[in-house]
Amino acid sequence: MSQFPLPPPPARGAPAARAEPSKRKESAILALVGGAGVVVGSLMPWATVTAIFGTISVAATQGDGTITLVLGGVLGVLALLDLVGTTEVSKWLYVWFGVLAVGVAGFDWVNLSQRLGEANAESVRASVGIGLQVVVGGGVLAVVGGLVRD
């Protein structure tokens, strides 16, 4: 016989207590953080050109950043609705919007890399900005959020 008594079994019909959050909540939190990353990255510079005259940053909103901004906003709203329990969002919506954000940013990243590679010279240095990296990271996080759900 043990010196510590066992806890009584849960009452009939009562849900068992869980120490960890549900997969739905985890999924929504990942998608919310991913959507926020997509929004923040969409407002950051997507390209930077440095010359002897100074540095110029190209804002994401001058191009496809408006598309990723909307995608990130939709991801955030869906995740918030899922978190507060207003509606249950399909995991495939997180995956779909995350893939779209990664696709738009990835396309721009490759396109900018090719164009900026042609612009690099001794007196000019061009590089892809941090915004694209943040958008891709946020989109990937949203996709993972969708895939971890049951």
C-alpha positions in Angstrom: 0.0 0.0 0.0 1.2 3.5 -0.9 1.7 6.1 1.8 0.1 8.7 -0.5 -3.6 8.2 -1.3 -4.7 8.3 -4.9 -6.9 11.2 -5.9 -10.6 10.4 -6.4 -11.7 9.7 -9.9 -13.5 12.5 -11.7 -17.2 12.8 -11.3 -19.2 10.9 -13.9 -19.8 13.1 -17.0 -17.2 15.7 -15.8 -14.4 16.5 -18.3 -11.0 15.4 -17.3 -8.7 18.3 -16.3 -5.9 19.0 -18.8 -2.7 20.8 -18.0 -1.9 21.7 -21.6 -3.9 23.9 -23.9 -6.0 22.3 -26.7 -4.6 21.8 -30.1 -7.2 24.3 -31.4 -5.8 27.0 -29.1 -2.2 26.2 -29.9 -3.1 26.4 -33.6 -4.8 29.7 -33.3 -2.0 31.2 -31.3 0.6 30.1 -33.8 -1.6 31.5 -36.7 -2.1 34.8 -34.7 1.6 35.3 -34.2 2.3 34.3 -37.8 -0.4 36.7 -39.1 1.2 39.5 -36.9 4.6 38.7 -38.4 3.2 38.9 -41.9 1.6 42.3 -41.1 4.7 43.7 -39.4 6.9 42.4 -42.3 4.6 44.0 -44.8 5.3 47.4 -43.2 9.0 47.0 -43.1 11.5 47.7 -46.0 11.7 45.0 -48.6 14.8 46.3 -50.3 17.7 48.6 -49.3 20.1 50.4 -51.6 23.2 52.0 -50.2 25.3 54.4 -52.3 27.8 57.1 -51.6 24.9 59.5 -51.4 23.1 57.6 -48.6 20.7 54.7 -48.1 17.3 54.3 -49.7 14.8 51.7 -48.4 12.0 50.5 -50.6 8.8 50.0 -48.5 6.8 46.9 -49.0 3.6 48.9 -49.5 5.1 50.2 -52.7 4.5 46.8 -54.3 3.1 43.5 -53.2 3.4 44.4 -49.5 -0.3 45.5 -49.7 -1.2 41.9 -50.7 0.7 40.4 -47.8 -0.6 43.0 -45.4 -4.2 41.9 -46.3 -3.3 38.3 -46.0 -1.7 38.8 -42.6 -4.7 40.8 -41.4 -7.1 38.0 -42.5 -4.9 35.5 -40.7 -5.0 37.6 -37.5 -8.8 38.0 -37.6 -9.4 34.3 -38.2 -7.1 33.4 -35.4 -8.7 35.9 -33.0 -12.2 34.5 -33.9 -10.8 31.0 -33.2 -9.3 32.0 -29.9 -12.4 33.7 -28.5 -14.5 30.8 -29.6 -16.8 32.8 -31.8 -16.3 30.4 -34.6 -14.1 27.4 -35.3 -11.8 28.1 -38.2 -10.7 25.4 -40.5 -7.0 24.6 -40.2 -6.8 24.7 -44.0 -7.6 28.4 -43.9 -4.5 29.0 -41.8 -2.5 26.8 -44.2 -3.9 28.5 -47.3 -3.4 32.1 -46.2 0.1 31.2 -44.9 1.1 29.6 -48.1 -0.2 32.6 -50.1 1.8 35.0 -47.9 5.0 32.9 -48.3 4.4 32.6 -52.0 4.0 36.3 -52.6 7.0 37.2 -50.4 9.1 34.4 -51.9 8.3 35.4 -55.4 9.3 39.0 -54.6 12.4 37.8 -52.7 13.7 35.9 -55.8 12.7 38.7 -58.1 14.4 41.4 -56.0 17.5 39.3 -55.5 18.0 38.9 -59.2 17.4 42.6 -59.9 19.5 43.8 -57.0 22.3 41.5 -58.0 22.5 43.4 -61.3 22.6 46.7 -59.4 25.5 45.8 -57.1 28.7 47.7 -58.0 31.6 49.2 -56.3 29.8 52.4 -55.4 26.3 50.8 -54.9 25.3 48.0 -52.6 21.7 46.6 -52.8 20.1 43.9 -50.6 16.8 42.4 -49.8 15.3 44.0 -46.7 14.3 42.4 -43.5 10.6 42.8 -44.2 10.6 39.9 -46.7 12.2 37.6 -44.2 9.7 38.5 -41.5 6.8 37.9 -43.9 8.1 34.5 -45.0 8.7 33.6 -41.3 5.2 34.7 -40.3 3.6 32.8 -43.2 5.5 29.6 -42.3 4.4 30.0 -38.7 0.8 30.3 -39.8 1.1 27.1 -42.0 2.6 25.3 -39.0 -0.3 26.6 -36.9 -2.7 25.0 -39.3 -0.9 21.7 -39.5 -0.6 21.1 -35.8 -4.4 21.1 -35.4 -6.2 17.8 -35.1 
